[in-house]
């Protein structure tokens, strides 16, 4: 069973310049993802897909491989993660390297650790899943959401007006840190897997999107609190 970790790190971040290698508590933020992947011991290959020589140099310094650079087609603002993963798998295929599973990891996810990855892979393999998505429960029940219609505040679903939170079905959302895929299924379905998808549930304390500088500051606060507790 051969496994690859693919860290997607484009160089063109606009809201936070050089976001993927911006310093986060003493080291480039991408380093946290690389170190977690390598320390997990799960992967035959830990690689970074990037269009930036600067990111590539940082990645190599922390032990990741950058065997080829990302194409111009998958480096623009409209390229998707799916486009990048398919390109990486195709390039490895040309070089005679095949993998059974892959883990796509994002470079700005300092809360990822080797323990999370090992637990997630255990769940993926135990369930014989074709894909695994880490998720977190919504902190407030979406069924109790309001909408504003013609300037008036109204319940989106009036039938849940008097429901107790604990009686409502839990809803979950993707945490945007990593994904695990069966490579054969991924390729056969052109990167879109809809069935046999497993969940790995994580606590809200280790979830934080980092899209702008305010998000970055919140991530720093969360990270500091978690590390002081540990």
C-alpha positions in Angstrom: 0.0 0.0 0.0 1.8 3.1 -1.2 0.7 6.5 0.1 1.5 10.0 -1.0 1.0 13.3 0.9 0.4 16.3 -1.5 0.7 19.7 0.0 -0.8 22.4 -2.3 1.0 25.7 -1.9 0.5 28.2 -4.6 2.6 31.4 -4.5 0.0 34.0 -5.4 -1.8 34.7 -2.2 -3.2 38.3 -2.3 -5.0 38.9 0.9 -2.0 37.7 3.0 1.1 38.2 0.8 3.4 35.1 0.9 0.8 33.5 3.2 2.1 29.9 2.8 5.6 30.8 4.1 4.6 33.6 6.5 6.2 33.1 9.9 3.9 31.5 12.5 5.4 31.2 16.0 9.0 31.0 14.7 8.7 29.1 11.5 7.0 29.2 8.1 3.4 28.2 8.5 3.8 25.5 5.8 6.4 23.8 8.0 3.7 22.7 10.4 1.9 20.7 7.7 5.2 19.2 6.3 6.4 18.1 9.8 3.0 16.6 10.7 3.0 14.6 7.5 6.5 13.4 7.9 6.2 12.6 11.6 3.1 10.5 11.0 5.2 7.9 9.3 2.3 7.2 7.0 3.7 8.3 3.6 6.1 7.0 1.1 6.3 10.4 -0.4 5.6 13.9 1.1 5.6 16.4 -1.7 4.7 20.1 -2.2 3.0 21.3 -5.4 3.9 24.9 -5.9 4.7 27.4 -8.6 7.0 29.4 -6.3 10.8 28.7 -6.1 10.8 30.5 -2.7 8.1 28.1 -1.3 9.9 25.1 -2.9 13.1 26.1 -1.1 11.3 26.4 2.3 9.6 23.0 1.7 12.8 21.2 0.9 14.4 22.8 4.0 11.7 21.1 6.1 12.1 17.7 4.4 9.4 17.7 1.7 10.1 16.8 -1.9 9.4 19.2 -4.8 10.2 17.0 -7.8 8.5 19.3 -10.3 6.9 22.7 -10.4 3.2 23.4 -10.8 2.1 24.3 -14.3 0.9 27.7 -15.3 -2.6 26.2 -15.8 -2.9 25.1 -12.2 -1.3 28.3 -10.8 -3.9 30.8 -11.7 -6.7 32.2 -9.5 -9.3 29.9 -11.0 -7.4 26.6 -10.6 -9.0 24.2 -8.1 -7.4 21.7 -5.7 -8.8 19.0 -7.9 -6.9 20.4 -10.9 -3.7 20.4 -8.9 -4.1 16.8 -7.5 -4.9 15.4 -11.0 -1.9 17.1 -12.4 0.4 15.8 -9.6 -0.9 12.2 -10.0 -0.5 12.4 -13.8 3.1 13.7 -13.5 4.0 10.9 -11.1 2.4 8.4 -13.5 4.7 9.7 -16.3 7.6 9.1 -14.0 6.6 5.6 -13.3 5.4 6.2 -9.8 1.9 5.0 -8.7 0.1 5.4 -5.3 -2.8 3.6 -3.7 -4.0 6.4 -1.5 -3.2 10.2 -1.3 -3.7 12.8 1.4 -4.2 16.3 0.2 -3.0 18.8 2.9 -3.3 22.5 3.0 -0.2 24.6 3.8 -1.9 27.0 6.2 -3.1 24.5 8.8 -0.9 24.7 11.9 -3.3 22.7 14.0 -2.7 19.5 11.9 -0.5 17.0 13.8 0.7 13.5 13.2 -1.8 12.1 15.7 -4.7 13.6 13.7 -3.4 12.1 10.5 -2.8 8.6 12.0 -6.3 8.6 13.5 -7.9 9.7 10.3 -6.0 7.1 8.2 -7.1 4.4 10.7 -10.7 5.5 10.2 -10.3 5.6 6.5 -8.9 2.1 6.3 -11.2 0.6 9.0 -14.3 1.7 7.0 -12.7 0.7 3.7 -13.7 4.2 2.5 -12.9 5.8 -0.9 -12.6 9.3 0.7 -12.3 10.7 4.2 -13.2 14.3 5.2 -12.3 15.8 8.6 -15.3 17.7 9.9 -16.5 19.7 12.9 -20.0 20.1 14.3 -21.6 23.5 13.8 -21.4 25.3 17.2 -25.0 26.6 16.7 -27.8 24.5 15.0 -28.2 25.7 11.4 -31.9 24.7 11.7 -32.4 27.7 14.0 -31.0 30.1 11.4 -32.6 33.5 10.6 -32.8 35.2 7.2 -33.6 38.8 6.4 -36.5 39.0 3.9 -37.8 42.5 2.8 -36.0 44.0 5.7 -37.6 41.7 8.3 -35.8 39.1 10.4 -37.5 35.7 10.0 -36.7 32.1 10.8 -35.4 30.2 7.8 -37.3 27.1 9.0 -40.3 28.1 11.1 -40.9 24.5 12.1 -37.8 24.6 14.3 -38.8 27.8 16.2 -39.5 26.0 19.4 -37.1 23.0 19.0 -34.5 22.5 21.7 -31.0 22.5 20.4 -30.2 19.1 21.8 -33.2 17.6 19.9 -31.9 18.8 16.5 -29.8 16.6 14.2 -26.1 17.7 14.4 -24.8 19.3 11.2 -21.1 19.2 10.3 -18.8 21.2 8.0 -15.5 20.6 6.4 -12.5 21.9 8.4 -10.3 22.7 5.4 -7.1 21.1 6.6 -6.7 17.7 4.8 -8.5 15.0 2.8 -7.7 11.3 2.2 -8.6 9.6 -1.1 -8.4 6.2 -2.7 -6.3 7.1 -5.8 -7.9 4.6 -8.2 -11.4 5.8 -7.3 -10.3 9.5 -7.5 -9.0 9.0 -11.0 -11.9 6.9 -12.2 -14.3 9.7 -11.1 -12.2 12.6 -12.4 -11.6 13.8 -8.8 -15.2 13.8 -7.6 -16.1 11.1 -5.1 -19.7 11.1 -3.8 -20.1 7.7 -2.2 -18.4 5.7 0.6 -17.1 8.9 2.2 -16.0 8.6 5.8 -15.9 11.4 8.4 -13.2 12.2 11.0 -14.7 14.4 13.6 -12.5 17.0 15.3 -13.1 19.5 18.1 -13.7 23.2 17.3 -10.6 24.2 19.2 -8.3 23.0 16.4 -10.3 24.5 13.5 -9.6 27.9 12.0 -9.8 29.1 8.4 -7.0 31.5 7.5 -8.2 33.7 4.7 -7.2 37.2 5.9 -5.1 38.9 8.6 -7.9 38.8 11.2 -8.2 35.0 10.7 -4.4 34.8 11.1 -4.6 36.6 14.5 -7.3 34.3 15.7 -5.3 31.3 14.7 -2.3 32.7 16.7 -4.5 33.1 19.7 -5.9 29.6 19.4 -2.5 28.1 18.9 -1.1 29.9 21.9 -3.9 28.8 24.1 -3.7 25.2 23.0 0.1 25.1 23.5 -0.1 26.7 27.0 -2.7 24.1 28.0 -0.4 21.3 26.7 
